[in-house]
Amino acid sequence: MAEPRITLLTKPGCHLCDDARSALHEVLAEPEFAAAELAVDEKNILDDAALTAEYAEEIPVVLLDGRVHTIWRVEPERLRTALRASFP
């Protein structure tokens, strides 16, 4: 199984996006995940009309392998559980 693709959908000036970014990076820095060198692909929804239309009122959004994992707030333990499940 491939490493999970992690995408953070954001927009400028979003304080919840800043919180989500910090929570993501804190979890990914933990020894269990740091060795995998997982990356977060951050996308500004304002750069993509389709993303803006779909997620304008829901950001930040964390996508795992293209599927919505969480909206608004990252719960570290829920993220850990999902990441663990994505590894063989």
C-alpha positions as a Python dict, from the first residue, in 0.01 Angstrom:
ca = {
    (1, 'M'): (0, 0, 0),
    (2, 'A'): (132, 345, -88),
    (3, 'E'): (181, 623, 162),
    (4, 'P'): (-129, 832, 219),
    (5, 'R'): (-166, 1150, 17),
    (6, 'I'): (-242, 1433, 259),
    (7, 'T'): (-393, 1753, 124),
    (8, 'L'): (-480, 2062, 327),
    (9, 'L'): (-731, 2295, 162),
    (10, 'T'): (-694, 2651, 289),
    (11, 'K'): (-736, 3016, 200),
    (12, 'P'): (-547, 3327, 308),
    (13, 'G'): (-636, 3485, 641),
    (14, 'C'): (-799, 3171, 779),
    (15, 'H'): (-701, 3125, 1145),
    (16, 'L'): (-854, 2776, 1153),
    (17, 'C'): (-628, 2689, 859),
    (18, 'D'): (-328, 2798, 1063),
    (19, 'D'): (-444, 2575, 1349),
    (20, 'A'): (-501, 2279, 1116),
    (21, 'R'): (-159, 2325, 954),
    (22, 'S'): (8, 2325, 1295),
    (23, 'A'): (-182, 2017, 1413),
    (24, 'L'): (-98, 1828, 1092),
    (25, 'H'): (271, 1909, 1115),
    (26, 'E'): (285, 1821, 1486),
    (27, 'V'): (137, 1475, 1421),
    (28, 'L'): (359, 1416, 1118),
    (29, 'A'): (666, 1511, 1324),
    (30, 'E'): (598, 1233, 1574),
    (31, 'P'): (855, 951, 1546),
    (32, 'E'): (597, 702, 1423),
    (33, 'F'): (522, 915, 1117),
    (34, 'A'): (841, 1118, 1076),
    (35, 'A'): (1031, 819, 940),
    (36, 'A'): (783, 794, 652),
    (37, 'E'): (855, 1158, 561),
    (38, 'L'): (490, 1222, 481),
    (39, 'A'): (425, 1549, 306),
    (40, 'V'): (125, 1778, 313),
    (41, 'D'): (14, 1921, -19),
    (42, 'E'): (-142, 2255, 68),
    (43, 'K'): (-387, 2409, -178),
    (44, 'N'): (-540, 2755, -167),
    (45, 'I'): (-902, 2707, -271),
    (46, 'L'): (-909, 3057, -418),
    (47, 'D'): (-672, 2937, -691),
    (48, 'D'): (-923, 2678, -814),
    (49, 'A'): (-1284, 2767, -896),
    (50, 'A'): (-1405, 2410, -842),
    (51, 'L'): (-1245, 2390, -496),
    (52, 'T'): (-1385, 2732, -407),
    (53, 'A'): (-1734, 2626, -510),
    (54, 'E'): (-1715, 2300, -317),
    (55, 'Y'): (-1536, 2407, 1),
    (56, 'A'): (-1584, 2784, 42),
    (57, 'E'): (-1767, 2749, 375),
    (58, 'E'): (-1587, 2442, 504),
    (59, 'I'): (-1217, 2522, 516),
    (60, 'P'): (-982, 2406, 636),
    (61, 'V'): (-1037, 2062, 492),
    (62, 'V'): (-795, 1772, 527),
    (63, 'L'): (-810, 1516, 249),
    (64, 'L'): (-653, 1173, 288),
    (65, 'D'): (-608, 1005, -48),
    (66, 'G'): (-852, 1252, -201),
    (67, 'R'): (-1130, 1185, 49),
    (68, 'V'): (-1247, 1426, 316),
    (69, 'H'): (-1094, 1328, 649),
    (70, 'T'): (-1190, 1635, 850),
    (71, 'I'): (-1342, 1979, 817),
    (72, 'W'): (-1258, 2284, 1031),
    (73, 'R'): (-1053, 2124, 1309),
    (74, 'V'): (-788, 1853, 1306),
    (75, 'E'): (-828, 1606, 1589),
    (76, 'P'): (-477, 1465, 1639),
    (77, 'E'): (-582, 1121, 1765),
    (78, 'R'): (-831, 1075, 1481),
    (79, 'L'): (-559, 1172, 1233),
    (80, 'R'): (-311, 928, 1393),
    (81, 'T'): (-566, 648, 1368),
    (82, 'A'): (-635, 720, 1002),
    (83, 'L'): (-265, 740, 918),
    (84, 'R'): (-191, 413, 1099),
    (85, 'A'): (-469, 243, 905),
    (86, 'S'): (-317, 361, 576),
    (87, 'F'): (13, 179, 633),
    (88, 'P'): (54, -197, 584),
}
